[in-house]
Amino acid sequence: MFPFGVTFYPDQWPAETWAENFKNIKKAGFNVVRFGEMAWDWIEPQPGSFSFAELDRAMDMCAKFGIKVLLGIPTSQVPPWFHRKYPGSRPVAQDGTLYPEYGPRPNICKDNANYRKLAERLTKKIVSRYKNHPALLMWQVDNEPVYPPLDHTTANDYCHCEHSRRAFINWAKKKYGSLKKVNEVWGAKFWTNTFSSFDDITTPKGGIWEAVSPHIFLDWLRFKTDSLTQWIDHLAKIVKKIDPHHKVGTNGFIGICTRVPDHSILAGNLDWYGLDIYPKGGRMKKQDLAFMLDLWRGFTRGKKAEFHITELQGGQNVRWGCPDYVAGPEIDWWTKLALEHGAKAILYHAWRPPLFGAETNGFGILKPDGSPTKRLEVINNLAKHCTRYSLRVTRSSNIVIAYLRSSEVQTYQEQGPPRGIAGQWEPVRTDIGLMYGLDSIRGAYQLATKKEKSVDFIFEQDIKAGDLPYKTILLPNPYLLSRTQFNNLKKWVTAGGKLVTDARFGVRDENAHLYPNPLLEELLGVTYDHGEINVDGFLDVLEKKPRKYQLIEKKIGKGKVVYANFSLFSIIKKGASKWQSTGTLIRKIANSL
């Protein structure tokens, strides 16, 4: 069965409306409904007091109408009673600001031991109760797992509670083995920051740009990914131990690198990994959406996790993003594109717009009163043909794009968005901080799709492992490269590969320490003088040709390196035609692929 479904939250609607909604969901052509992932208070309204009567009824009703359920285990958001029972559990910002007890998501730090204990208990009870239910199709653990906040509405960084501090220390101990190594990697000698005991270590409360040690902050974000991955894996193992027969996964979204985990790592041990995507909200054109789809499919490449769409926009956005009307033909091409790019399940958000809460009157396929729309007609037709479209997937590509998350994080924390003060920080800009990493891989995607219909992505761990069975690799923002990664790339080129890369190649190592001699000197036989920031992005100033845009091609063994000393891929994303100084060079690269 190809899962073709929709979100509908029975806990948010009067019980007398359920039968009509489930019946119409089935009539519309859906075979799956998703609910439960944000309903801890529905199942455990008081601490230790569980009530399954309404969830039982909803599950039984789905079975009656022949609908399968993607059942969410609601551990992403704790009920208000949790903070009453465990005072002092609110997530903490670097400046001491406490996150709200209820409202924005997620309202709990996943390193909190009391939270973990209760979340484990909740998971065991739900799975034990519904593992043999005829309506059950799959499990979802958590929902869009992140550290607070879910979006970029504040510059504050979370969570700096004692639970996270201890977890961070234990992570550093495991990764580096000794305090001496920690001090070395984190550059602790700079400005009197040497730790004489592991107990001296705190979370980097200096924030992103004033952290003193960018090496600590880089590891801080790596810790967050590892901690979230460990927790999601732990929940999944609990589910699989009780119910080894149904698939388990979670969902996420693509966004600012300091907010979301490294999806290529988090997807590792799951049965499915779902993308939440709102094309109209993000004003996405066809190539924008295709990029997101191929990138998410890349996160699942080489893993057992299937690529699912957990939330595909079903109606107009509210509260964030573009709020324009969503027409039926838009949903048609979004869905077909998702299937063509490898999605193994499609679920829309949502069946009906909620009548209360933060998403009031938004995202619904139907009108608020439940009456049909042109969107429903389109979806009904798609339901009849989704399998045919899913057979048209192109899975392989000779051209791959390398996404270096560490380089993205380092670029972001060095540049970032504009500061709220004047003076020496004023020139710092969002285009080379906030969005440079994503813009660079988007630009590489634009270049690659001139030759390929579908493009795969590789990640830091692939280059480290030397797993490179490709003809051409586009390597945007190659700022941080380990010696192992560099050697593997060079070996691959020597064997016949073609590497296309741009400014700041191997200027820093994997811990963001500056190489005395950047790796681009060793690779290309050039002499690096210094790096500049200008209106186009970054520019490597090479000796003898100062401040000149250059394209260097060098044969190495059976292969070739094509290096631009400027922000090649970011400029492509912005529109190469606007940049006359680089346009000819970019066209030359495009024609050579």
Summary of the structure (lengths in Angstrom):
residues: 593
radius of gyration: 24.8
end to end distance: 39.2
largest distance: 78.4
contacts: 2014
relative contact order: 0.08
helix: 39%
strand: 16%
